[in-house]
């Protein structure tokens, strides 16, 4: 118990050791999260160089414990548990989301020090991850993916898909095979149907590199779709079906990371 009490203050500074063992980690996380949620929640947010309560240090400590131990604990759940320990009227209503965002900014800095590039970091962190222990494995997969010859073309296609979908108020959830008119869109639909179960299985196994490699195999079919198919067709049913197909493809592409963030 004495060792856990002593260790729960760690890490005290950059590069310091982490608490060792379940009890020490539990106490360290509870203390740091309590400070973050409580102090941030009453509006004492760090500004510029001013951080009198060391909230940036506490945030980095939590992140390092989750990543380097590692611990499979969702950050949003931890923040909610900490919030629930306070009287409701004492804290701002959006405190969980606010502190989560604050911690993700610290995460960006931490990952830069681990030599990941800014675009690689953004591809993962922009998705607001809660399983912080899985961030490094996802980034490792992104780094492996971008070395593939298909990576740049798929990143560009992903960006194009997102730009198209942003201009559309609603997109049908279901793809209607009977509305597929062009060979290129039928081929894309068949590829999506084939790889979707494998992508989902990869997510369950946390085999992120294999998932992105699998998506790279679809590059030729994706290119052919954009070369030969007019997405915004005049017929509303055909147009909606093509948008649904692109949304499904985009969802598969972005399971691990938003690859549209990768620079060419």
Secondary structure by P-SEA (a helix, b strand, c coil): caaaaaaccccccccccccccaaaaaaaaaaaaaaaaaaaaacccccccccccaaaaaaaaaaaaaccccccccaaaaaaaaaaaccccccccaaaaaaaaaaaaaaaaaaaaacccaaaaaaccccccccccaaaaaaaaaaaaaaccaaaaaaaaaaaaaaaaaacccccccccccccccaaaaaaaaaaaaaaaaaaaaaaacaaaaaaaaaaaaaaaaaaaaaccccccccaaaaaaaaaaaaaaaaaaacccccccccc
